[in-house]
Amino acid sequence: PNGQYLALLTPINNKYNLVVIDLKARTRTVATRLTDFDVLTYNWVGNDRISFSLGRLDTPTGPESGDGGGLFVVDRDGRNLLTVTKTFREMAASGAMVGRGLRFMRAIPDTDEFLANGNLRDAGSQDVYRVNSRTGRKTLLTFEHPGRVGDWDLDHNLVPRVAVVAPMKDEKLLDDDYRVMYRADEKSPWVEVERFSPTGDKFAVLGFSEDNRRFYVATNRGRDTAAIYLFDPDTKKLSDPVAAHPRFDMGVDDQ
């Protein structure tokens, strides 16, 4: 974040590992020396810590393709490695029937903490936690949530204010609409502002707008391709497209 160091991935021991470059001194420090997994994703937590998750780039399919995961944090010089959540391989070896983990969401500025979402409390639903990258301490931020949440979106103050709720009953996913839930602030009640079918039109929440009230969505309703709109949760209406292409979707993954 201070612009003095650059984190990148490079092959070491035939695996992609984290390396940090001191941009002023033009020197590099190896932060990880993995031999069985690749670092797949990584994010700065403050200026001195880096979080990362693991995978197997040389095994895209088969029984070992999904045994990575986990969430770890390490100093930029490779010291003080902390396991926040274990890999799926480690969980399976310990006899766990369901994998439970966390995924990095956003670093909290000027701290050694970050926000992550995962299914630690309920195997079939996501919560948001505040995580201390030094101690691993997790604080639940979504004790009251609007249902079986599959995805959360944070506003610019890092408050979880949009949740996509899956249609669940008795631990089974129903053939029904997903619900987009919204709250005006962290103390307001959750209200439903939109519904979409997983087999119908796309409706993906992309993030809050500058006013911290409306949010950007991508949808192909009334179109052959997905475009980006501003969505007003008070009126439940879309703006005119702010980004659109007649032949290509706007880089939107399926919900």
Protein Blocks (a to p, Z undefined) as FASTA:
>chain_A
ZZpaccddddeehiacdddddfklopacdfbdcfkbccfbdcdehjkbccdddddfklmg
cjklmmggjiddddfkopaiacfbdcfklmmmnopabdcddddfbdcehiabdcdddjkl
bmkbccdddddfknopacdfblpacbjcfbdcddfkopafbdcddddeehiacddddddd
ddfblkbccddfbdcdfklccdddfbdcfkomaccdddfehiabdcdddddfklopacdd
fbdcfkbcehiacZZ
